């Protein structure tokens, strides 16, 4: 996973507010992995997006 390239192409800055412990964990994960926080967040959001394509209205609704 570390060798994969993330955040390629045009980038857009997004400002968010998250719980302090989540932000602290991101910092720790970045230090321990040698990855940038931007890449860790991008990986997590891409995984979330692929699991919740219904939020993008790309799949038929389920009952």
C-alpha positions in Angstrom: 0.0 0.0 0.0 2.8 2.4 0.7 4.1 2.0 -2.8 0.8 3.0 -4.3 0.5 6.5 -5.6 -2.3 8.6 -4.2 -3.3 12.2 -4.8 -2.2 12.2 -8.4 -3.4 14.8 -10.8 -5.2 18.0 -9.9 -5.6 18.5 -6.1 -8.2 20.5 -4.2 -7.8 21.6 -0.6 -10.6 20.7 1.8 -10.9 22.0 5.3 -12.7 19.8 7.9 -13.2 19.5 11.6 -12.6 16.1 13.2 -12.4 14.8 16.7 -9.0 15.5 18.4 -8.3 11.9 19.0 -8.8 11.1 15.3 -6.5 13.9 14.3 -3.9 12.7 16.8 -4.2 9.2 15.4 -3.6 10.4 11.9 -0.5 12.2 13.0 0.8 9.1 14.7 -0.1 6.9 11.7 1.8 9.3 9.4 4.9 9.3 11.6 4.9 5.5 12.0 4.2 4.7 8.3 6.3 7.4 6.7 3.2 8.4 4.7 1.7 11.9 4.4 -1.5 12.5 6.3 -3.0 13.6 2.9 -2.4 10.2 1.5 -3.7 8.3 4.5 -6.9 10.4 4.4 -7.3 9.9 0.7 -6.9 6.1 1.0 -9.5 6.1 3.8 -12.0 8.2 1.9 -11.5 6.2 -1.3 -12.3 3.0 0.6 -15.4 4.7 2.2 -16.5 5.9 -1.2 -16.3 2.5 -2.7 -18.3 1.0 0.1 -21.0 3.7 0.0 -21.5 4.4 -3.7 -25.2 4.8 -2.8 -24.3 8.1 -1.2 -23.2 9.2 -4.7 -26.5 7.8 -6.1 -24.4 5.4 -8.3 -26.4 2.3 -7.3 -30.1 1.6 -7.1 -31.5 2.2 -3.6 -32.1 -0.9 -1.5 -35.2 -1.6 0.5 
